[in-house]
Structures are given as structure tokens and as C-alpha cells.
Amino acid sequence: HDKEAGFSIVFPQGWQRNLNPQGARMGAFGAGKPPLAPDLKVIVAKHEGGSAKKLAQDTKLVSQIFKEWKALSETALTIDGKDAYALETQISLQGVTVKTLTYWIIGSKGSYCQLVFAAEGSVFDRNRKSFEQTALGVQID
């Protein structure tokens, strides 16, 4: 639980906490060696209104810069009773396909929580269920 940021998360079983998650409030990684190890970053930021879907739509603007980036699936949902949105994406970088599953969860105290799960394509597919279970268990103020 991160009391200051107002959220709680339980990492997937066997994952280790990343003590220096660049650009994130908290992070963890699963079994394997980078870049193949699955990775999770938790970002908490101020929210100035609008929906979780709107935050996801803003992210999709990346496709205008990186032609290799594409959205694979997206869905609106509720996590911890809060408005949330999930977006699965894929990008090929230097011959490696990386998939991400990003969740935006709108908090009730003027902030949102963004979870970004990332891994090489086949590693991602094997870990997707644990990514989803982790995200659905998040609690945010």
C-alpha cells in the first residue's frame, strides 16, 4: 500500500519489486532477463477531469509518431468501484515485438492510477492473466 499516493496493489506471485522504476511511483518485474522479463510500472498523477477512456484515447496519439505502434484491444471496466479503461498495444522495436496492457483508474481525490504491464510478445501472452488479476485487485482512494 502506498498511503501517500492513495493506492494499493498486490504484485503477481513470484514478482520482485523494482526499487528504481524510472518515471513511475512503483514497479515490479517477473522471472526472466531483460528485455524478456515482464515488467509493471505504476504511475500516479493528478487528474483534471474526464474519463479513463479519454486518458487512453490521448495515449493512442502515439500511433502518429511510431508507425509500428498499434492498438490491439480496449475496454471500459470498473476497478475498485472506479471508472477504468484498459488498452492493449503492440510495437515492434529492433525486431522484437513488445506488447503492453495499460489500465487507467480514476481515483476519487483528484488523481488517477496508470498501470503499465509490458513484455516481449510470447512472454506477455503467458502472463496476461496475472496482469489482469493484478489490475482488478488494485484499490485507489
Secondary structure by P-SEA (a helix, b strand, c coil): cccccccccccccccccccccccccccccccccccccbbbbbbbbbbccccaaaaaaaaaccccccccccccbbbbbbcccccbbbbbbccccccbbbbbbbbbbbccccbbbbbbbbccaaaaaaaaaaaaaaaaacccc
